[in-house]
């Protein structure tokens, strides 16, 4: 049961395992510094990205494309991510639709806060 849950969770986070493995193979081929930068971005995205699996897979593939091209051109990593790596990744995330559950939870939060507010006003 736990393995099925883990597999389901992994699929939700990273999407199709073939795409994920292909992405990881590409990253593994990058020169060390570029690979470490992509690993750092990947770690951040896993913790804070909150994208659905298809969009997450596309984002990871696009990051691999970007860093492969930068490595081929000899572009410094700073020229890719700029002065604020967090903002760089946040800007990437904004270019991909969030998962449907995120929109659902945002609406649910707003609705629950409104209901709580009515309860507070009603008890005054």
C-alpha positions in Angstrom: 0.0 0.0 0.0 2.8 2.4 0.9 4.6 1.7 -2.3 1.5 2.5 -4.3 1.1 5.7 -2.5 4.8 6.6 -3.1 4.5 5.8 -6.8 1.3 7.9 -7.0 2.9 10.8 -5.2 6.1 10.6 -7.4 3.9 10.5 -10.5 2.0 13.6 -9.4 5.1 15.5 -8.6 7.3 14.6 -11.6 4.9 13.1 -14.1 5.8 10.3 -16.5 8.7 8.4 -15.2 10.2 8.0 -18.7 10.3 11.8 -19.1 11.8 12.2 -15.7 14.5 9.6 -16.4 15.3 11.3 -19.7 15.5 14.7 -18.0 17.8 13.2 -15.3 20.0 11.6 -18.0 20.4 15.0 -19.7 21.3 16.7 -16.5 23.8 14.1 -15.7 25.6 14.9 -19.0 26.0 18.6 -18.0 29.4 19.9 -16.9 29.7 19.8 -13.1 28.9 23.5 -12.3 25.9 23.5 -14.6 24.7 20.2 -13.2 24.9 21.5 -9.6 23.0 24.6 -10.6 20.2 22.5 -12.2 20.2 20.2 -9.1 19.7 23.3 -6.9 16.9 24.6 -9.0 15.3 21.1 -9.1 15.5 20.9 -5.3 13.8 24.3 -4.9 11.1 23.3 -7.4 10.4 20.1 -5.6 9.8 22.0 -2.4 8.1 25.1 -3.6 7.1 24.7 -7.3 3.5 23.4 -6.8 2.9 22.5 -10.5 0.9 19.7 -11.8 3.0 16.8 -13.2 2.7 17.6 -16.9 3.7 21.2 -16.3 6.5 20.2 -13.9 7.9 17.8 -16.5 7.8 20.5 -19.1 9.5 23.0 -16.8 12.3 20.5 -15.9 12.8 19.8 -19.6 13.0 23.5 -20.4 15.5 24.0 -17.6 17.6 21.2 -19.1 17.4 22.9 -22.5 18.5 26.2 -21.1 21.5 24.8 -19.2 22.5 22.6 -22.1 22.6 25.6 -24.4 24.4 27.7 -21.8 27.0 25.0 -21.3 27.5 24.7 -25.1 27.9 28.5 -25.4 30.2 28.7 -22.3 27.7 31.1 -20.7 28.4 31.8 -17.0 25.7 30.5 -14.6 25.2 34.0 -13.2 24.2 35.2 -16.7 21.5 32.6 -16.7 20.0 33.1 -13.2 21.0 36.7 -12.6 21.6 38.2 -9.2 18.6 36.6 -7.5 18.3 32.8 -8.3 15.1 32.6 -6.3 13.4 35.2 -8.4 14.7 33.5 -11.5 13.0 30.2 -10.5 9.9 32.0 -9.4 9.7 33.7 -12.8 10.0 30.3 -14.5 7.2 28.9 -12.3 4.9 31.8 -13.3 5.3 30.8 -16.9 3.6 27.4 -16.3 0.0 26.9 -15.2 -0.4 25.7 -11.7 -2.2 22.4 -11.0 -5.9 22.4 -10.8 -5.8 21.4 -7.2 -3.9 24.7 -6.4 -6.6 26.8 -7.9 -9.2 24.6 -6.0 -7.3 25.2 -2.7 -7.0 28.9 -3.3 -10.8 29.2 -3.8 -11.4 27.0 -0.8 -9.2 29.1 1.4 -11.0 32.3 0.3 -14.4 30.7 0.8 -13.4 29.3 4.3 -12.0 32.7 5.4 -15.2 34.4 4.3 -17.3 31.9 6.2 -15.1 32.4 9.3 -15.6 36.2 9.0 -19.3 35.7 8.9 -19.2 33.5 12.0 -17.2 36.2 13.8 -19.6 38.9 12.8 -22.6 36.8 13.7 -21.3 36.1 17.2 -20.7 39.8 18.0 
